[in-house]
Structures are given as structure tokens and as C-alpha cells.
Amino acid sequence: MTELTARELLVHLYETAVDAVDGRRLVQDWSREHPAEKFSHCIAIGKAAPAMLQGALDSFNTIGSALLITRAGHTPRALKKSRTVTVLESAHPVPDRSSLDAGDALLKYLGEIPAQSRLLVLISGGTSSLVEVPEEGIALEQLQQINDYLLASGKDIQAMNAWRKRFSRIKGGGLLRYVQHLQCTQLILSDVEGDDPAVIGSGLLVQSGQAGHDGDEQLLAMLPQTSGQAQEFPSIETAVIGTNTKALRAVAAEAEHQGLEACLHETFVRGDAVEQGRVLGDYLRGASCGVHIWGGETTVRLPGTPGLGGRNQSLALSLAAAIDGVDELSVLAAGTDGIDGNTPCAGAVVSGRSLQQIRQMGFDVEQELARANAGTVLMATGELFQPGPTNTNVMDIVIAFKRS
């Protein structure tokens, strides 16, 4: 694929990654490995839920009804027109009234399924905000304040979901009490480090006991007063069918297929996006030629009035400054769900020539990063990456190409 530009190659490798963890395809693959399974009902929740549900409908002709809860604007027309599927679109990343309505609809749907029916539950990232039944005494406005605070805090997804469980009646295995009359199986796309089902989507159907906390006094002060000991429920069959690692391995295999040296780094890219951009940039300056691949999910601590962007755009802009002058380097940093922060973009593709262009336009990189405004800068340089819906959500990937 030597005729491709560096950006075209990186985009091709990104598309290879997301195709490898496409929700529809992974559910179909699981069904072929379990030919005896039959389901009469299905629930799909998350940003990748429409694709996963379509895979279930392709694979199990016994499904008589399904409930889909996904992000507003993410439902294909075919599912909206389906007589089998009830579609609810709700809010992400901060829950609103539609998220509570979705919670009520979820419990109602479960309550109407006949006892001993086979239920398939499909979970992907985004579930935490899309559906909620708050603990008694937690109003919507307070729930939104909690989520706004968590998103701006710089906490990673594990910490945020541990806190979310403590304000919810259905998270942390709380939904198990509503499926005890059913034969339930859940398939999960992982958007967390370690692929722990108790963390993904805040673990609706995975009991995790009393969630720990990180000593955040502001959140502790908002905790509701709960009485009694949590009820124990039997676990259900659970399979994690899509992971960040699976996506990264697909990139490495495709790079090698194209005749390029591929280095799949085991280091998980976590922590502050700006700092990680510097770390990766410093490494790449002295790295060998070929394709370098990382997975992870960084964080951004937002100022009071953030600008335009997200964690991948912040990482990319920071990285652009760190590789300034290394003309043979190009790097893509993007979310596998196709969305980054408060933009419709997944991230950006930058190079060793980016900083020169940024400076010519009059931007101060450090100032814009502090304002969480990387998206404005990268929009001006034409380096934003907007792939559209990807049908998956397995955290973020960084792919670097260093020409010889």
C-alpha cells in the first residue's frame, strides 16, 4: 500500500481496527460458536448497541421482541422501522430525563417477560449515562451535577463507574433482581482497561459488592443514605466478545500484511492526555521505522469553560508539539466509537510538520491545551479525523507511522 499517503495509511489501519470489533460481526461470530442457543427476548444498551442488536436479529430468528437503548441519533432506519424492536434514544455523556425514562422502560420491559424465557442482553460503552434508575432521594438535577463533576474531574472510567454505582439502583449488579425469573445471557463490548464486566456499563448485571471510593469528599457528601445489606443474586452467563486488544492486534496484522514492521506496545496509555502526548512523542522521536500501536484511554481535567475537543484531540495536539520537525512521523489518535469529547470527530492525525502550521496560524499550543480547546486548533489545520459511526466502542487507539 505504498501509494497511500501517511494519513491514508493511518486511516486504513484505524478502519481495520474498528472492523475487527464491529458489534454486529462479533455477535454473529458468538452465535456461530453457540449454535444451540435460542433467545425469545433481547435488550441492547450502549453506543454500539444498534450494531450488536442487528447481529442478534441476524443470528437468532427466535427473538420475538427487543428493547434498544442508545445514544440520540445513533439508530439506523432499519431498526426504527422494525416491528420487533422498541427504540429509546437517550443522553450521553450526562444523563437527562430521557435516561430516567429509559430506566423505567427497561424495568417495565423486564417485568413483562414471561418466567423462564431466554433473554439476551447486549452491553457496550455509554450504558452508564443512557439508562438510569437513581437511588431514592437522588433527583435528576443532582444526578447531572454528579456526572458533570465526574467528567471534569480527570478520573478514569473505573473510578467514575465505581462512583456511579453508589447513586444507582440498577448499576453494580442492581439489575439482577429484575431478571431472576429469566434465563439470561449477556454479551459485552469492553470499553475499560482489564475488560472487567463489573466495570463495563457500570456492571448492570454483575454484582460487585459495595463499590469503593477514592476519598472524594464532594461526592461522599452527596451519597444517599441506604439501609440494609445488599441482596445477593446468582451470577448470569457473561461473555466479553470485543476488546481493545483485539482491535490492536488487527492493526498489527494488517500493517505486516502491507509489508511494514509493526510494533504492538503492551503499555496501556492512561492518565492525563497532554502528558501522555509528550511521553509518546518523546518515544517516537527515537523509535524505529514502521508502525507503532498503542491502546488506552486518557483523561482531561476540564477548565471552568472548556473549548472544543476531547481527550484524543488533546493528546494529538500535545503529541504534535513533541514530534515537531520529525517530518517522517505521522500519528493518529482516535476513539474507536468515532466520537471524542464535545465534537463529532474521533480524534486527529498529526505529523512532524503540524506545529509549524499551528504557529503560523497564531495559536499557542500550551494555552489551547490548558483551555481544552485542541479541537479548534486541529480544525483550523485540517487535521481532525471524523470517521462517522463505527458500530463499536473499545476505548482509544494510537497508531504512528514512521517512514524510513
Secondary structure as UniProt FT lines:
FT   TURN            2..3
FT   HELIX           6..20
FT   HELIX           23..33
FT   TURN            35..36
FT   STRAND          41..45
FT   TURN            47..48
FT   HELIX           49..59
FT   TURN            61..62
FT   STRAND          65..71
FT   TURN            72..73
FT   HELIX           77..81
FT   STRAND          85..90
FT   HELIX           97..111
FT   TURN            115..116
FT   STRAND          118..123
FT   TURN            125..126
FT   HELIX           127..130
FT   TURN            136..137
FT   HELIX           140..152
FT   TURN            153..154
FT   HELIX           157..165
FT   TURN            166..167
FT   TURN            171..173
FT   HELIX           174..178
FT   TURN            180..181
FT   STRAND          183..189
FT   TURN            193..194
FT   TURN            197..199
FT   HELIX           200..202
FT   TURN            204..205
FT   HELIX           217..220
FT   TURN            221..222
FT   STRAND          237..242
FT   HELIX           244..257
FT   TURN            258..259
FT   STRAND          262..272
FT   HELIX           273..285
FT   STRAND          290..299
FT   HELIX           311..322
FT   TURN            323..325
FT   TURN            327..328
FT   STRAND          329..335
FT   TURN            336..337
FT   TURN            341..342
FT   STRAND          347..351
FT   TURN            352..353
FT   HELIX           354..360
FT   TURN            361..362
FT   HELIX           365..370
FT   TURN            371..372
FT   HELIX           374..381
FT   STRAND          384..385
FT   STRAND          396..402
//
